[in-house]
Amino acid sequence: MIVTENITKFFHLGGFERKKKIIRAVENVSFNIEKGETLGLVGESGSGKTTTGRILLRLMPLTAGRVLFDGTDIFKLNSRTLKLYRRRMQIVFQDPYSSLNPRMTVKQIISEGMIIHGIGTQKERTDKVLKLLETVGLDISSANKYPHEFSGGQRQRIAIARAISLDPEFVVLDEPVSALDVSIQAQIINLLKDLQQKKNFTYLFISHDLAVVRHISHKIIVMYAGRVIEKGDSDNLFTSPLHPYTKLLLSSVPSLKGKSLKVNKYPDTESDIPEKGCAFAPRCPFCMERCLKETPQEISISPFHSVACFIY
Amino acid sequence: MTLLKVEGLKAGFETTDGSVTVVDDVSFDIKESEIFALVGESGCGKSVTAYSILNLLSPPGKIFAGHIFFQNEDLLSIDLKRLNDIRGRKIGMVFQEPSSFLNPVFTIGEQIVETMIFHKVVQNISQAKKKAISFLERVGIPFAEKRFYSYPHELSGGMKQRSMIAMALSCNPELLIADEPTTALDVTVQEQIMNLLEDLQKELKMSVLLITHNLSLVAERAERVAVMYAGKIVEETKTELLLEKPLHPYTQGLIKSVPDITLKEKKLYSIPGVVPVPGKMPQGCRFSNRCPIASDICKKKEPVLENIESDRRVACFFAGEQI
């Protein structure tokens, strides 16, 4: 359904007194997402996961690479045809407090997309809004309320209703549960899973919370400093992580069972990302000389599992 | 020995529509050199509790009633001068978002030195500087001497939090209040910061009040834990006991809804409904409208936090019943 080929995004910083600087937000990222599948994108803040999500929807320009949606390169489309594709792909943002317009009622928020795409009569749109509210588990009396009258979890439901109002095929979920409490988190995850089963949605699920990602994703990509360092199907990746960073990430997740998973070999400092070589090298306990000079390329370990590390 | 004793704390906000109580009759105590955790979802009043301890609630926030005894002195009735001797000196605090609590126009070093000079724990500036650098080193900041001259914006989130910890510890406090110290950080950094706090707690033999929404962070770190819901403590006990056999239905639900990374479940457990808003609490037990085992009595009468066993307090008529 979606194929990305070596997508790369650089941000240029510059100004009067500051030296020109290039931030390599995303570099050579390639993956594909099958129809009806959820791809989990995991990484720390600044690893380029949100940028990747936005590029997939052409919400920002690309420095290099291609994004194919159903075989069509969306960066080659003109604005009119792009609009047709936009209908088929939607996004749910992280912060439900800033992603909903406070001056619009819930009904206006959810029906805005349908109005833009000229779908249905006003009556049909209202019916659809009510149906969507029911689908996402909100009371139909919510339609005429404003976002501030809702809690975080309820707002996220509104954002989901908006995203699915156009019956999209592909939805980018950019940290949809990070701003929510645990008891609410589970409600939203279950809702997203139900919706996927009913409507056969394809998801890109971006999150820094590995436990949550595991519960919703079929395949997972781990990013570090703008590059994909490991990808594989969910079970493989969680049961036998390969890259030292993935191992560190998995062992850092606090568990109710306590600290049994912890590994202590990792240096307890933070450092800048080096200019050349493997970006993880300064934090890696297995760092070799080669890691400081060359950037490791992705190699396949099994048909469903690949890693970018010189150890393998 | 009890270091801090919070008794019948009632705090909230004065609004134009009358006062709203966010923390309602909260009592607990923290012993010497232990980690005590206060766990709850957003809006349950855990941060207001923390701010009340140091009398830091600024208007419209207000403490309506209660006592906070620190080494047998009631922090809510002593004068400001005495209070300032204690805050920062004997009780240190680390906040959730380091970037909004560090002053952007002073270097990290200047801010640490300022604290030590204010509390007169050092004789002169050069001694303060030396001490500040050694604290920066202790909290794991590389090139501490260089970092002493860094401004907050030059540091990453984890580094800023480390600096905050260094600052809070610079006067050798007996109690450290850590309000969601790692919520704004990445997991790998979170792990480092939590380990650091735990090591320092053991080394300096201080007590820590750890406030968090993340129950898993508390496992194996805190000796005792209190769970808050809608402004009240619903359960308080030793951490192992709580995780092993939670008695309150809310605690049970909370533990069940934490996704387990080692398993893949078909459907995650979730507590139905939403947290009630302060000022619009349900009648009787505040959890009754979301509780799967609630009966008539729960909707009429509010359960009190009682001792079930020694060292174990629960506020539920059906404590121990499985949900």
Interface residues (C-beta under 8 A of the other chain):
Chain A: E44 S45 S151 G152 G153 Q154 D181 V182 S183 I184 Q185 A186 Q187 I189 N190 K193 H208 D209 L210 A211 V212 R214 H215 S234 D235 F238 L248 L249 L250 S251 S252 V253 P254 S255 L256 K257 G258 K259 K262 D268 T269 E270 S271
Chain B: E41 S42 G140 P142 S156 G157 G158 M159 D186 V187 T188 V189 Q190 E191 Q192 M194 N195 L196 H213 N214 L215 S216 L217 A219 E220 L243 G253 L254 I255 S257 V258 P259 D260 I261 T262 K264 E265 K267 L268 Y269 S270 I271 P272 V274 V275 V277
